[in-house]
Amino acid sequence: MLLGMALWLLFGVILLSATGILALTFGPLRAAANVQVIRIIAYVQFVCALLLLGARLSGKA
Protein backbone atom coordinates (compact mmCIF):
# COMPACT_ATOMS: atom_id res chain seq x y z
CA MET A 1 0.00 0.00 0.00
CA LEU A 2 2.80 2.41 0.89
CA LEU A 3 4.63 1.63 -2.35
CA GLY A 4 1.48 2.34 -4.35
CA MET A 5 1.08 5.72 -2.71
CA ALA A 6 4.75 6.52 -3.29
CA LEU A 7 4.33 5.75 -7.00
CA TRP A 8 1.35 8.11 -7.24
CA LEU A 9 3.42 10.80 -5.53
CA LEU A 10 6.27 10.16 -7.96
CA PHE A 11 3.79 10.50 -10.83
CA GLY A 12 2.66 13.86 -9.46
CA VAL A 13 6.21 15.11 -8.95
CA ILE A 14 7.17 14.13 -12.51
CA LEU A 15 4.12 15.95 -13.89
CA LEU A 16 4.85 19.07 -11.86
CA SER A 17 8.49 19.06 -12.91
CA ALA A 18 7.71 18.62 -16.61
CA THR A 19 5.00 21.27 -16.51
CA GLY A 20 7.31 23.73 -14.75
CA ILE A 21 10.13 23.15 -17.21
CA LEU A 22 7.79 23.53 -20.16
CA ALA A 23 6.30 26.73 -18.73
CA LEU A 24 9.78 28.17 -18.26
CA THR A 25 10.68 27.46 -21.87
CA PHE A 26 7.66 29.42 -23.08
CA GLY A 27 8.38 32.23 -20.62
CA PRO A 28 11.73 33.42 -19.30
CA LEU A 29 13.83 30.81 -21.13
CA ARG A 30 12.22 31.45 -24.53
CA ALA A 31 15.34 33.19 -25.84
CA ALA A 32 17.81 30.58 -24.56
CA ALA A 33 20.05 28.98 -27.15
CA ASN A 34 19.21 25.43 -26.04
CA VAL A 35 15.48 25.86 -25.49
CA GLN A 36 14.67 22.90 -27.78
CA VAL A 37 16.81 20.56 -25.67
CA ILE A 38 15.09 21.74 -22.50
CA ARG A 39 11.66 21.16 -24.10
CA ILE A 40 12.70 17.66 -25.16
CA ILE A 41 13.63 16.91 -21.55
CA ALA A 42 10.16 18.04 -20.46
CA TYR A 43 8.50 15.90 -23.13
CA VAL A 44 10.52 12.86 -22.04
CA GLN A 45 9.33 13.46 -18.48
CA PHE A 46 5.72 13.55 -19.71
CA VAL A 47 6.24 10.23 -21.52
CA CYS A 48 7.72 8.68 -18.37
CA ALA A 49 4.77 9.93 -16.34
CA LEU A 50 2.35 8.42 -18.86
CA LEU A 51 4.19 5.09 -18.75
CA LEU A 52 4.03 5.10 -14.96
CA LEU A 53 0.34 5.96 -15.07
CA GLY A 54 -0.32 3.12 -17.50
CA ALA A 55 1.57 0.68 -15.32
CA ARG A 56 -0.29 1.81 -12.19
CA LEU A 57 -3.71 1.58 -13.80
CA SER A 58 -3.03 -1.81 -15.35
CA GLY A 59 -1.76 -3.20 -12.05
CA LYS A 60 1.79 -3.88 -13.27
CA ALA A 61 3.42 -1.48 -10.80
TIVEXLO-24541 format. One record per residue: residue number from 0; x, y, z of N, C-alpha, C in turn; residue in three letters. Coordinates in steps of 0.2 Angstrom, whole numbers, plus 5000, padded with zeros to 4 digits. Example, Ala and Ser with C-alpha at 12.3 -4.5 7.8 and 13.67 -1.06 7.14 Angstrom:
2
   num   neast   nnorth    nup   caeast   canorth   caup   ceast   cnorth    cup   residu
     0    5066     4972   5039     5062      4978   5039    5066     4984   5039      Ala
     1    5064     4989   5035     5068      4995   5036    5064     5000   5039      Ser
This chain:
61
   num   neast   nnorth    nup   caeast   canorth   caup   ceast   cnorth    cup   residu
     0    5004     4994   5000     5000      5000   5000    5004     5006   5000      Met
     1    5010     5006   5004     5014      5012   5004    5018     5013   4998      Leu
     2    5020     5008   4995     5023      5008   4988    5019     5011   4983      Leu
     3    5012     5009   4983     5007      5012   4978    5006     5019   4979      Gly
     4    5006     5021   4985     5005      5029   4986    5012     5032   4984      Met
     5    5017     5029   4986     5024      5033   4984    5024     5033   4976      Ala
     6    5022     5028   4972     5022      5029   4965    5017     5034   4962      Leu
     7    5011     5035   4966     5007      5041   4964    5010     5047   4965      Trp
     8    5014     5048   4971     5017      5054   4972    5023     5055   4967      Leu
     9    5026     5050   4965     5031      5051   4960    5028     5053   4954      Leu
    10    5023     5050   4952     5019      5053   4946    5017     5060   4946      Phe
    11    5015     5062   4952     5013      5069   4953    5019     5074   4952      Gly
    12    5025     5072   4955     5031      5076   4955    5034     5076   4948      Val
    13    5034     5071   4944     5036      5071   4937    5032     5075   4933      Ile
    14    5025     5075   4934     5021      5080   4931    5022     5087   4932      Leu
    15    5023     5089   4939     5024      5095   4941    5031     5098   4938      Leu
    16    5036     5093   4938     5042      5095   4935    5042     5097   4928      Ser
    17    5039     5092   4924     5039      5093   4917    5035     5099   4915      Ala
    18    5029     5100   4919     5025      5106   4917    5029     5113   4919      Thr
    19    5033     5113   4924     5037      5119   4926    5042     5120   4921      Gly
    20    5045     5115   4919     5051      5116   4914    5048     5118   4907      Ile
    21    5042     5115   4905     5039      5118   4899    5037     5125   4900      Leu
    22    5034     5127   4905     5032      5134   4906    5037     5139   4906      Ala
    23    5043     5137   4909     5049      5141   4909    5051     5142   4902      Leu
    24    5051     5137   4897     5053      5137   4891    5049     5142   4886      Thr
    25    5043     5143   4888     5038      5147   4885    5038     5154   4888      Phe
    26    5042     5155   4893     5042      5161   4897    5049     5164   4897      Gly
    27    5052     5164   4903     5059      5167   4904    5064     5164   4899      Pro
    28    5064     5157   4898     5069      5154   4894    5068     5154   4887      Leu
    29    5063     5157   4884     5061      5157   4877    5067     5159   4873      Arg
    30    5071     5164   4875     5077      5166   4871    5083     5162   4872      Ala
    31    5083     5157   4876     5089      5153   4877    5091     5149   4871      Ala
    32    5098     5148   4870     5100      5145   4864    5098     5138   4864      Ala
    33    5098     5134   4870     5096      5127   4870    5089     5126   4872      Asn
    34    5084     5130   4870     5077      5129   4873    5074     5123   4870      Val
    35    5076     5121   4864     5073      5114   4861    5075     5108   4865      Gln
    36    5082     5108   4868     5084      5103   4872    5080     5103   4878      Val
    37    5079     5108   4881     5075      5109   4888    5068     5106   4887      Ile
    38    5065     5108   4881     5058      5106   4880    5058     5098   4878      Arg
    39    5063     5096   4875     5064      5088   4874    5064     5085   4881      Ile
    40    5068     5087   4886     5068      5085   4892    5061     5085   4896      Ile
    41    5058     5090   4895     5051      5090   4898    5046     5085   4894      Ala
    42    5047     5084   4888     5042      5079   4884    5044     5072   4886      Tyr
    43    5051     5071   4887     5053      5064   4890    5050     5063   4897      Val
    44    5050     5068   4901     5047      5067   4908    5039     5066   4907      Gln
    45    5036     5069   4902     5029      5068   4901    5028     5061   4899      Phe
    46    5032     5058   4895     5031      5051   4892    5032     5046   4898      Val
    47    5037     5048   4902     5039      5043   4908    5033     5043   4913      Cys
    48    5030     5049   4914     5024      5050   4918    5018     5046   4915      Ala
    49    5017     5046   4909     5012      5042   4906    5013     5035   4906      Leu
    50    5019     5033   4905     5021      5025   4906    5020     5023   4913      Leu
    51    5021     5027   4918     5020      5026   4925    5013     5025   4927      Leu
    52    5009     5030   4924     5002      5030   4925    4999     5023   4922      Leu
    53    5001     5022   4916     4998      5016   4913    5000     5009   4917      Gly
    54    5006     5009   4919     5008      5003   4923    5004     5003   4930      Ala
    55    5003     5009   4933     4999      5009   4939    4991     5007   4938      Arg
    56    4988     5009   4932     4981      5008   4931    4980     5001   4929      Leu
    57    4985     4998   4926     4985      4991   4923    4987     4986   4929      Ser
    58    4989     4988   4934     4991      4984   4940    4998     4981   4939      Gly
    59    5002     4983   4935     5009      4981   4934    5014     4984   4938      Lys
    60    5012     4989   4941     5017      4993   4946    5014     4994   4953      Ala
